[in-house]
């Protein structure tokens, strides 16, 4: 699956959860969906995209992917903070 397609899918999930009144619930919902329904390879590809530059990834999915990366025990992402 191409990276632009994964970004679009993550943004679509983010748009669904954007209706949550609390930002934390929206990010958690996105993270839960990606962990539950995406393959490990899809997750890793999106994490790598964010590590590279994250082009096109909206704010809420970006935060969810940052948390996904932290859970995957990957190396820290320079210049990015999981507590935005």
N, C-alpha and C positions, 0 to 999 in steps of 0.2 A: 504494500500500500504506500502511495507516495506521501511525502511529508506535507505538501500543501493540502492533501485530502484529510490527513490526520488533524492538521490545524483547523480546517473548516469544521470537522466533526467536533473537536474540542470546543470551538466557539459556539456551535449549535447547542451543545450541552450547557455551556455557560449561559446562553440566552434563555434556555428553559429555567435554569436555577436562579437567574437574575431576579425573578419575581419574589424570591424569598425576602422577607422583611429584614433579616439580619445577614450582613455580609458573611459572617462566619458560617452560617447555615448554607449559604449559597456555595461557598468554597468547599465546604465539607461534602455537599451533595455531588459536586463535580468530581471531587477526588474519589468518593465512594463509587460513583458510576464507572470511572475509568479503571479503578482497581478491580471492580467486579466483572465488567463486561469486555475489557480490552485485553488482548493477549500481551504477554510479557514483551514480545518484540515490538508491538505497537507502542507500548508505554516507553520502552527504552528509546525508540526512535524520536518520540516527542520530547523526552528529556534531553536527548542530544541536540535537538533543534533549539531548545531553550538555552542550552549551554553555549551554542554557537552564536545565536543572536535573537532568537525568538520572534522573528519577523511574522507579523500577521496574527499573533496570538493575543487575544483580548486579556484585559486585566484579571478577571476572575479565573479563567482557565490557567493563566500564567501562574497565579498563586497556587492553584491546585497542583500544577506540575512541579512547582518548587517543593511542595510538601511531599509529593510522590518521590521526587529525587532524594529528599532527606530520608524518607523511609527505606529507600533502596540502598541506603548507606553509601551512596556515591560520594566522590570528593566534593568539597564545598564549591559553590558556584561563585567565582569572583565577581564582586560588584553587585551582587543580588542578595536580598535579605528575605527570609521566609516570613518575617513579621512586619509586613507592610500595613 
